[in-house]
């Protein structure tokens, strides 16, 4: 599921405000500082802390 590079550049982790990256293995958006993975549903990032999973 492709996420545009421009979108990745402006998105930030809602918890720490740090950078996120696209995880190729499961298609989630990950914050390495918080160790949280945010899901992408129907090509829309779900950037809610309550929806995130630890990795």
VOBAVO-500999 format. One record per atom (N, C-alpha, C): x, y, z. Coordinates in steps of 0.001 Angstrom, whole numbers, plus 500000, padded with zeros to 6 digits. Example, Ala and Ser with C-alpha at 12.3 -4.5 7.8 and 13.67 -1.06 7.14 Angstrom:
BEGIN
513190494310507800
512300495500507800
513200496700507800
512850497750507080
513670498940507140
512900500030507870
! end
This chain:
BEGIN
500856498830500000
500000500000500000
500902501233500000
500941501931498913
501861503069498813
501385504294499596
502311504874500305
502085506151500981
503019507148500309
502474508275499929
503289509268499239
504380509813500162
505533510072499566
506680510590500307
506353511925500956
505583512746500288
505212514054500846
504411513895502131
503553512887502185
502759512640503388
503656512158504528
504579511260504236
505498510781505271
506344511904505849
506685512876505033
507514513990505504
506781514888506495
505458515000506379
504728515904507276
504114515190508479
503970513859508417
503406513128509542
504436513000510654
503961513032511889
504818512855513060
504096511968514061
504852511357514907
504273510521515960
503441511403516886
502191511032517134
501347511851518017
501817511847519472
502576510830519861
503019510740521257
504257511596521516
505303511436520684
506564512141520955
506868513250519945
506042513347518912
506214514338517830
507454514078516985
508009512873517089
509189512498516319
508833511967514944
509851511650514140
509615511151512783
509064509729512788
508342509400511731
507833508046511548
508354507508510225
508276506208510081
508711505567508838
507701504500508457
507675504175507182
506809503122506686
507497501783506889
506836500874507567
507377499527507800
506951498637506640
507914498167505894
507627497324504730
507026495975505130
507413495445506296
506970494107506663
505467494003506920
504846495024507486
503399494938507742
502619496149507236
503273497108506633
502577498256506054
502108499281507071
502637499241508277
502252500221509295
503226501399509270
502874502439509989
503772503578510191
504364503425511584
505686503475511673
506349503198512950
507158504382513459
507108504532514773
507952505494515472
508984504673516232
510249504797515843
511303504022516495
511584504516517915
511356505789518186
511605506330519522
510601505778520536
509336505744520181
508281505258521079
508049503754520966
508579503155519892
508352501742519594
506867501456519413
506180502364518682
504759502195518387
504561502077516884
503601501235516489
503235501062515091
501789501525514910
501592502451514003
500269502988513711
499734502322512450
498500501797512492
497981501079511328
497588502025510194
497504501436509007
496979502137507839
495760501346507388
494600501990507382
493354501328506992
492748502054505795
492442501302504767
491869501869503543
492713503020503014
494040502836503069
495030503807502595
495050505116503394
494500505077504629
494479506252505505
495233505908506790
496290506661507122
497001506409508383
496113506730509591
496073505810510536
495309506006511771
496318506434512840
496456507736513015
497475508273513907
496910508578515297
496309507579515906
495754507692517245
496568506804518185
496982507356519310
497806506608520258
497081505356520731
495775505449520916
494988504297521378
494948503163520352
495148503467519093
495121502467518027
496510501871517758
497545502456518300
498914502012518044
499214500722518801
500145499942518244
500599498725518890
502105498789519087
502570498226520176
504010498170520425
504662497162519482
505911497443519127
506663496474518316
508031496241518903
! end
